[in-house]
Amino acid sequence: MSRPLRSLAAALLIAVAALPLPVRADAVWQGVAEGQPSLGGHDPVAYFTAGKPLPGDPTLTTQWQGASFRFATAANRDAFIADPARYAPQFGGWCAWAASQGRLARPDPTIWRIVDGKLYLNCSKAAEEKWLADIPGNIARATAFWAAQAAAPR
């Protein structure tokens, strides 16, 4: 094989390897290590009530969709138990922009937005900037990706 053909073949292999592949996601992101609480231990209700992420108390927890959530107050825990879908992050807590690109990325729970009453996390400031450039389109693409994840056989 000639040198230009080898270079082209290598470039094609790299390009194909970089394509996002369907990945089966857990229902809710568990954190960077097994057993770690969702949202890095931040209180999901606090994003809505305090307008910022607050660390949750390890003694104030609940389980939902296989994940452990921590809360800053008993009132926040009770609000979550009463309506978890209202407070839980979208796309299982994974990075919203990455999900819009058909892949999963661990979020940074301090990079977040509430849009139309729903909590979205992103993995970096750069990802957030891309996500903010087309919020409705990115939400639509991420929603389609997440639906495909839910429908994928385990």
C-alpha positions as CSV (number, residue, x, y, z in Angstrom):
1,M,0.0,0.0,0.0
2,S,1.4,3.4,-0.9
3,R,2.1,6.0,1.7
4,P,-0.8,8.3,0.7
5,L,-3.2,5.3,0.9
6,R,-1.9,4.3,4.3
7,S,-2.4,7.9,5.5
8,L,-5.9,8.0,4.2
9,A,-6.8,4.6,5.7
10,A,-5.4,5.7,9.1
11,A,-7.4,9.0,8.9
12,L,-10.6,7.1,8.1
13,L,-10.0,4.7,11.0
14,I,-9.5,7.6,13.3
15,A,-12.6,9.4,12.0
16,V,-14.8,6.2,12.4
17,A,-13.4,5.6,15.9
18,A,-14.4,9.2,16.9
19,L,-18.1,8.7,15.9
20,P,-20.4,8.4,18.9
21,L,-21.8,4.9,19.4
22,P,-25.0,4.1,21.2
23,V,-24.3,3.5,24.8
24,R,-26.7,2.0,27.3
25,A,-27.0,4.4,30.2
26,D,-28.1,3.7,33.7
27,A,-31.3,5.5,34.6
28,V,-29.5,8.0,36.8
29,W,-25.9,8.9,36.8
30,Q,-24.3,7.6,40.0
31,G,-21.2,9.7,40.2
32,V,-17.6,9.1,39.4
33,A,-17.3,6.1,41.7
34,E,-19.6,3.2,42.5
35,G,-21.7,4.1,45.5
36,Q,-21.2,7.8,45.2
37,P,-24.4,9.8,45.4
38,S,-26.0,11.4,42.4
39,L,-25.2,15.0,41.7
40,G,-21.9,14.6,43.5
41,G,-23.9,14.7,46.7
42,H,-25.6,18.0,45.9
43,D,-29.2,18.5,46.9
44,P,-31.4,18.4,43.7
45,V,-34.2,20.4,45.3
46,A,-31.8,23.2,46.2
47,Y,-31.2,24.1,42.6
48,F,-34.8,25.2,42.5
49,T,-35.4,26.6,46.0
50,A,-32.0,28.2,46.8
51,G,-31.0,28.9,43.1
52,K,-27.7,27.1,43.5
53,P,-26.3,23.7,44.2
54,L,-26.0,23.0,47.9
55,P,-24.1,20.0,49.5
56,G,-26.5,17.4,50.8
57,D,-26.3,15.9,54.2
58,P,-25.3,12.2,54.2
59,T,-27.9,11.5,56.8
60,L,-30.7,13.0,54.7
61,T,-31.0,10.7,51.7
62,T,-33.5,8.8,49.5
63,Q,-33.3,6.3,46.7
64,W,-34.9,6.9,43.3
65,Q,-34.4,4.9,40.1
66,G,-31.5,3.1,41.7
67,A,-29.6,6.2,42.7
68,S,-29.0,7.8,46.1
69,F,-29.8,11.5,46.5
70,R,-28.7,13.7,49.4
71,F,-30.5,16.7,50.7
72,A,-29.5,19.9,52.6
73,T,-32.8,19.8,54.6
74,A,-35.5,17.4,55.6
75,A,-38.0,19.6,53.8
76,N,-36.0,19.3,50.6
77,R,-35.9,15.5,51.0
78,D,-39.7,15.4,51.6
79,A,-40.3,17.6,48.5
80,F,-38.2,15.3,46.4
81,I,-39.9,12.1,47.7
82,A,-43.3,13.7,46.9
83,D,-42.3,14.5,43.3
84,P,-38.9,13.2,42.2
85,A,-39.5,13.8,38.5
86,R,-39.9,17.5,39.2
87,Y,-36.5,17.8,40.8
88,A,-34.3,15.1,39.3
89,P,-31.9,16.2,36.6
90,Q,-32.8,15.5,33.0
91,F,-31.1,12.8,31.0
92,G,-30.3,10.9,34.2
93,G,-28.0,13.7,35.3
94,W,-25.6,13.2,32.5
95,C,-24.2,16.2,30.6
96,A,-27.1,17.7,28.6
97,W,-24.8,18.9,25.7
98,A,-23.1,15.5,25.4
99,A,-26.5,13.8,25.3
100,S,-27.5,16.2,22.5
101,Q,-24.5,14.9,20.6
102,G,-25.5,11.3,21.1
103,R,-23.0,10.4,23.8
104,L,-22.7,10.4,27.6
105,A,-20.3,12.5,29.7
106,R,-20.0,12.9,33.4
107,P,-21.5,16.2,34.5
108,D,-20.2,18.9,36.7
109,P,-23.0,19.5,39.2
110,T,-21.9,23.1,39.5
111,I,-22.6,23.8,35.8
112,W,-26.4,23.8,35.5
113,R,-29.5,25.6,34.2
114,I,-33.2,25.3,34.9
115,V,-35.1,25.6,31.7
116,D,-38.9,25.3,31.7
117,G,-38.8,24.0,35.2
118,K,-36.3,21.2,34.4
119,L,-32.8,20.8,35.7
120,Y,-30.0,20.3,33.1
121,L,-26.3,19.7,34.0
122,N,-23.3,20.1,31.7
123,C,-19.8,18.7,31.9
124,S,-17.8,21.9,31.4
125,K,-18.1,25.6,30.7
126,A,-17.3,24.9,27.0
127,A,-20.1,22.3,26.8
128,E,-22.5,24.7,28.5
129,E,-21.6,27.4,25.9
130,K,-22.4,25.1,23.1
131,W,-25.6,23.9,24.8
132,L,-26.7,27.5,25.4
133,A,-26.3,28.4,21.7
134,D,-29.3,26.3,20.8
135,I,-31.2,25.2,24.0
136,P,-34.4,24.0,22.3
137,G,-32.5,22.1,19.6
138,N,-30.1,20.6,22.1
139,I,-32.9,19.5,24.4
140,A,-34.8,17.9,21.5
141,R,-31.7,16.0,20.3
142,A,-30.8,14.9,23.8
143,T,-34.4,13.8,24.5
144,A,-34.3,11.6,21.4
145,F,-31.0,10.2,22.4
146,W,-32.2,9.5,25.9
147,A,-35.4,7.8,24.6
148,A,-33.2,5.5,22.5
149,Q,-31.2,4.7,25.6
150,A,-34.3,3.8,27.5
151,A,-35.6,1.6,24.7
152,A,-32.3,-0.2,24.2
153,P,-32.2,-3.8,25.4
154,R,-30.2,-4.4,28.6
